[in-house]
Amino acid sequence: MPVIPTRFAVDFGEVFPLGAFVLGVEPSMAFSDNPAAPKMQERDKETNQLVWTVRALDANEEAARFGAEFKVKIAADYQPVPPPKANGFPFAAVEFERLTITPYANNKGRIAHSFRAGGMRAPGGARAAKPAATAEQKNAA
């Protein structure tokens, strides 16, 4: 029997043509019907890695009418580090790598969607965790 995919790969630039900004990264907590159950961080069903929620802001002003903040889940062994902030700007610009979207109907019958990504980086392909060389390092080279 064929497997029907639930996650669909999308290009970051098609979904967020004006870009996005990171607001924060936090553990994604696993759902439990039992309110007395201890809180546990969610694990990815395919990789068993920890799941992290990245709160982000769509740079498109038109999106603000519908709620510009969105969340992207990333499975990783360690908490993902956002790209550095630009000088004087309160948020870091970000691109999500290997972005997928999962459509679903919520409990009110409304069509909704969720995002997952394989990682995040600074726009333009630069790696988020790689610090820029200082002037002293450049002069030494």
C-alpha positions in Angstrom: 0.0 0.0 0.0 1.5 3.4 -0.9 2.4 5.8 1.8 0.6 9.2 1.5 3.1 12.0 2.3 2.0 14.5 5.0 5.0 16.8 4.8 5.6 18.6 1.6 8.9 20.2 0.7 8.7 24.0 0.0 11.3 26.6 -1.0 11.9 29.2 1.8 11.8 32.0 -0.8 8.4 31.0 -2.1 6.8 30.9 1.3 8.6 33.9 2.7 9.6 36.1 -0.3 10.6 39.0 1.9 12.4 36.9 4.5 11.9 36.2 8.2 13.3 37.1 11.6 14.0 34.9 14.6 12.2 35.8 17.8 13.5 32.9 19.9 14.2 29.2 20.2 12.7 26.9 22.9 12.1 23.2 23.5 8.9 21.8 22.0 7.1 20.0 24.8 5.4 16.7 24.2 1.6 16.6 24.4 0.0 14.5 27.2 -3.6 13.9 28.0 -2.6 13.6 31.7 -2.1 17.0 33.4 -0.2 15.2 36.2 2.4 13.7 33.8 5.8 15.2 34.0 6.6 17.6 31.2 9.0 16.1 28.6 10.6 17.5 25.5 9.1 16.2 22.3 11.1 13.8 20.2 11.0 13.5 16.4 9.1 10.3 15.3 11.5 9.6 12.5 14.9 10.5 14.0 14.2 10.4 17.7 16.1 13.7 18.0 14.8 16.4 20.3 12.4 18.9 18.8 12.9 22.6 19.1 10.4 25.4 18.3 11.7 28.5 16.6 9.4 31.5 16.9 9.8 33.7 13.9 8.3 36.8 12.2 7.3 37.0 8.6 8.9 40.1 7.1 5.9 40.6 4.7 3.8 43.5 6.1 0.7 42.1 4.5 1.1 38.9 6.6 0.7 41.0 9.7 -3.1 41.2 9.0 -3.2 37.4 9.5 -0.6 37.2 12.3 3.0 37.7 11.2 4.4 35.4 13.9 4.8 31.7 13.0 6.6 28.7 14.5 9.0 26.2 12.8 9.9 23.0 14.5 13.5 21.7 14.0 14.7 18.2 15.1 18.3 18.4 16.5 20.4 16.9 19.2 21.2 20.3 20.6 19.3 23.6 20.7 19.7 25.4 17.3 21.5 28.7 17.4 20.0 31.6 15.5 22.1 33.7 13.1 23.7 36.8 14.6 21.7 40.0 14.7 22.6 42.9 12.3 24.1 45.9 14.0 21.3 47.9 15.7 18.5 45.6 14.7 16.5 43.8 17.4 16.0 40.5 15.5 18.2 38.2 13.5 17.3 37.6 9.8 16.9 33.9 9.0 16.4 31.4 6.3 15.1 27.9 7.1 16.8 25.0 5.4 14.9 22.0 4.1 11.6 23.6 4.9 8.4 21.4 4.8 4.8 22.3 5.3 2.1 20.0 6.8 -1.5 20.9 6.1 -4.2 19.8 8.5 -7.7 20.5 9.7 -7.8 21.8 13.3 -10.5 20.9 15.8 -12.8 23.7 14.6 -12.7 22.3 11.0 -10.4 25.2 9.8 -7.6 24.3 7.4 -4.2 25.1 9.0 -0.6 24.2 8.5 2.6 23.7 10.4 6.3 24.1 9.4 9.3 21.9 10.0 12.9 22.6 8.9 16.2 20.8 8.8 18.0 23.9 10.2 18.4 27.6 10.0 21.0 30.0 8.7 21.7 33.6 7.9 20.1 34.8 4.6 22.3 34.3 1.6 23.6 30.9 2.5 25.9 31.9 5.4 26.1 29.5 8.3 24.5 30.7 11.5 27.0 29.3 13.9 30.1 30.5 12.0 31.4 33.8 13.5 32.8 36.5 11.3 36.5 36.9 11.3 37.8 39.9 13.4 40.0 42.5 11.9 43.0 41.0 13.7 42.3 37.6 12.2 42.0 39.1 8.7 45.3 40.9 9.2 47.1 37.8 10.4 46.1 35.8 7.3 
